[in-house]
Amino acid sequence: MKKWIIVIIAASMASCSNSGQGNNNQLQGEVDSLKNVIAEMKQVKEHHTVETLKPKNIEHVDQLVGLFTGRFEEYPEVVRMKKDVKQFMDSLNEIDEFWMEEYVVHEYYDKLKAEERKFMYLDPLYGVYAFRNPNAVSILIEGVEGDSIYGKSICAGNERPVSGTILPTEEGVYKILLKEPGDDQYDGSFIADFYLEGDSMTGGFSSYKDDLDAKGFVLKSAEFVYKKDADEWDLDNMYFGKSISKDSLTIEDVENQPRHRLRILRNLIFARHGYSFKKKDVRDYFESHSWYVPISTDVRNELTAVEEYNIGLIKRYETYAEDYYDEFGR
């Protein structure tokens, strides 16, 4: 394992000279760099070792340790489809900017090919079609020892340990190499430039099962704060007239709510705690909101007594509730 890490370091040092380009070029450069590193790894011979390489003391550890969150680069198909949607909406004389930017009418969805429809999903709360966002991803750096770095990654309901190497490449920039264990089908490796100015990571992720299919990402330093209510989280106040994280629900609150709404409101409690959802439709919904930050795949110990009660009550009624959409549905 040590040999592989050393080879990765050597390869990455040769590919980080273009960090001064713009954001788009930087992101593409990182993806290309990742592909080059992996290609070189495949050609490594046993004698490619550097036993004299010694750990370095890394400065600015306080900026490196913590939570970094963001999402993978947008699907090229979605970029194209959004342009098509605008043209389609213009042809219908649609003037509502909200609908043009956020949602897609059923008529447009119906015209799509089967392979295109996978880039859209049916909003579980309102029953309208929306574009699928790339997965949100969080990396929690828990510690730096010498030039070794470790923590965990959280994405799409998976929480995986990561470890690797960090080294300075130029003033104010560090190269970070992180690897997941490899015993899960979705495991892979991250390579990123960390910028002290701006506390951000820009790089790429490559899955072990398809190691040349790199995906770019941009992560920003963040601090997760649990809030029982907030302006952008007020779906519970909208439908129940109370916060389901502070106030106990009654049978009257839930008995006439449709199933799809109860399901989202129940999962709103988990989303507030930073739960990373495995179920794709729920994940699509919450990852479309800027306030949502996935930080864990198990938040059961974080739930309050009120939240546990409300989850149980909602789930009982969710089982038997009718499944219909609001006036937006069909």
Secondary structure, 3 states (H helix, E strand, C coil): CHHHHHHHHHHHHCCCCCCCCCHHHHHHHHHHHHHHHHHHHHCCCCCCCCCCCCCCCCCCHHHHCEEEEEEECCCHHHHHHHHHHHHHHHHCCCCCHHHHHHCECHHHHHCCCHHHHCCEEECCCCCCEEECCCCEEEEEEEEEECCEEEEEEEECCEEEEEEEEEEEEECCEEEEEEECCCCCCCCEEEEEEEECCCCEEEEEEEECCEEEEEEEEEEEEECCCCCCCCHHHCHHHHHHCCCCCCCCCCHHHHCCCCHHHHHHHHHHHHHHCCECCCCHHHHHHHHCCCCCCCCECCCHHHCCHHHHHHHHHHHHHHHHCCCCCCCCCC
